[in-house]
Amino acid sequence: MKRASLVIIGDEILSGRTEDKNLAYLAKWLGKIGISLSEARVVLDDEEAIISSVNSLRKKYDYVFTTGGIGPTHDDITTDCVAKAFGVEAKVDESALEKMKAFLDGKELTDPLLKMLHVPDGGELIYSPATKAPGYKIENVFVMAGIPKIMQGMLEGMYDYLEAGDVVKSKSHDILIGESYFAEELTEIQNQFSNVSVGSYPFSRDGVYGATIVLRSSDDKALGSCEKLVLKLISKF
């Protein structure tokens, strides 16, 4: 399975002023095409932090996605940072410029608008139906807007650039008892299936303690066999 990572960029995320909604959406979107989101980082609008994250993750994973910091204001520094990470210059993309001019239809093309049209040398544009300002990819790094609607639209332009893997399917079942009572048996089940991920997620509902056991695998046969053992375990309680 191909693996991906995400860099969420923005002071407003870490300050708590803005709640990130892109991580969950991206994880589910990638999962549907057989790509595992394996790591996520949240960093400030800080040049060193962005460059360091992009450079380390693009070597570690098949794909790197970034969200945030490609807008028109002074603190939108993602594109310049990505360009520096690759050792190239960022400049106004002519194709993006033509599309923006057509959209403005004679209205003033301001410097802030021009800033949103900068792309690192070697980058390929990715548009969202929600905006005329593009995202882009450079090698295995995909740079997207932080606004969820725009980010989601940009994803729809990425299918041709991503190599799909085996889709992971999941099964989940609740067990109405504390984890300590079944932890050892659940570990034994996990040990029998190296290609099935077995997770336990505790909850309390109306004073009743329990856990949701979640099984994930791209191997249907192994998933079914593992599920049978989990159901047998649950039936004991």
N, C-alpha and C positions, 0 to 999 in steps of 0.2 A: 504494500500500500504506500502511495505517495504521502509525504508528510509536509505540513505547512506550519507557519508561525505567523503571529500577528503583532505588530507594534502599534499600540494606541497612543497617539501623540496629542498632548494638550494639557496646559496648566489647569484648565477648568475641570478636567476629569479628576486629577489628583487633589484638587481643592474641595471637591464635592459639589461644586456649583452645577455641574452637568453630569447626568447619569449616563454612562456608556450603554448603548443598546446594540452596538455592532458586533461585539464578541459572540453573543449567543446566535445571532442571525448568521454570521459567517460560519460558525462551527456546524450548524445544521445544513447550510447550503453546500458546504464542502463535503459533508458526510453523504449527501445524496448522490454525489458523483464519485464516491470512493476515495476521498482525500481526508486524511486525519489532521485536524488542527491539534498540534502537539505541544505548542507553547505560546504564551501570550505575555507581552510586556507592556506596561504603561509608563510612559516617560514624559517629562516636562518638555516644553518648547525650548529645548536646550541643544545647541549644535553638537556638542561632544556626546551627549546621551543618544541622540538620534543616529549619528554616524556610527557610533560604537555598536548600537543594537542592530542596525541594518547590516553592517559588515560581519558581525558574528553569526547572525541568524541565516544570512544568505549562503554561508558556507556549511551550515549545519543541516538545513532543510531544503527540500525540493523547491518550495515556494515560500516567499515572504510577502505578506500583505501589510500595508500601513494605512491607517485612517487618521485624518486630521492634518491641519497645517498647510493646506494648499489654497487658502483663501486670499483676499486682497490686502489684508492688514499687515502692519510691520512685524507682528509676532508669528505670522505664517511663514515658517522658514523650512518646511519639510523638503521642498524641491531643491533648494540650494544645498541642503544637507545630503540628500540622496546623490546629487551630482558630485559632491566632494567625496562621498563614500566610494564612488566609481572612478574618481579621478578625472572627471570630465567637466565641461562648462554647461550651464543651463542658459537657454536662450528662448526667445519667442518662437514658437512653432508656426510656420507659415500656413499650414493647413488649418490649425486652430484659429489663427488670425483671420483668415478668410471667412470661416464659419461665424466668428463673432461679429465681423463687419456686416455680414448679411443679416444677422439677427438684430443688430442695432439699427440697420436701415437708415444710415445717415446721422444717427445720434453720436454724441462725442465718445470717442474711445479713450478713456482716462487711463492714467498710469496704474491705478489699482486693478483695472480690468486687464491691462497688459500683463501685470504680474501673474495673474491666474493662467496665462497662456504660456508660461515658461515651462520647458521640458528639458531634461538633461540630454545631451548629445547621445544618440543611440536609442532614445526612448520611442515607444510606439503609443499613439493616442488611444485612449479608451473613453468613449463618451457615455453619458447617462441621458436618458430621455428627459430627466428633470432639470438639466442645465446645459448651457452651451459651453461652459468651461469644462475641459477634459481632465480625466485622470490619465494615467499612463503606466506602461510596463517598461522596465529596463532589465534585460536578462531575466532572472527569476524573481524580480521584485515588482510588486504591483502596488501602485500608489493611488489611494482613493480619498475622497472627501470624508469628513467626519460626520456630516449631516446624514442621518440614516436613510432617508428617502433617496438621496443622491448616490450614496454608497451602494445601496441595493441595486440601483439602476446600472451603475458601473459594473457590478458583478455579472450582469446579463450579457455584457460584451466580452467576457473573458473565457467563454467555453472553448474557443478555438486555441487558446494558449495553454490550456491545462490538460494534462494526461490523466484521464479517469482511471480509477482503480476498482478493486472489488468492493461493492457496496456492503457496509457493515449493517447487519440487522440486529434488532434488540428484542428481548423479552423481559418483562418485569412482573414480579409477584410480591404481594405483601405477606409478611409473617408477623403475627400479633404477639410478639414476645421480645424481651430485651436481647440485644445482640450477644451478650455474654453467654446466653444459653445455647446458642447454635454456632458460635464463632469457629470452634474447632472442626465441626462437621463441614461447615462451609469451606474452610481452608482445604480439607481433604478433597472436596469436589473440585475446587480450583486446581489442585495439584494433578488431577486426572485429565485436565483439558488445557493444554498449553496454548491452544489457538482460540480459546474463549476467555473473554474478560469477565470476571465475576465480581460485582461490587455490591456493597451493602450500605444503605443510606437510612439512618435511624430517623424516627419521627415520634411525635406525641400527639394523639388525636383524642380530644375529649377525655383526657386522663389515661388513655390506653397507650402503652409504649409498644413500639414495633419497629419494623424496618422494611424498606422496599429493596428486594434483591433484584439487581439488574444484570442481565447477561447480554454480552455483545460479541458478535463474531460474523465473519464473512463466509464461514463454513456452515451451511444449513444443517448438515448431518450432525456435526459436533454440537451445534447450538441446540438441536432437538434432544440429543442424548443428555446433555448437561441439564436442560430444563426438566427432564424426567426425574433426575436425581434431586433437583431443588424442590420440585413438587412433593416428592417423597419425604424430604426433610420437613417441609412445611406441614405435612399431614400429621407429623408426630406431635405437633403442638396445637 
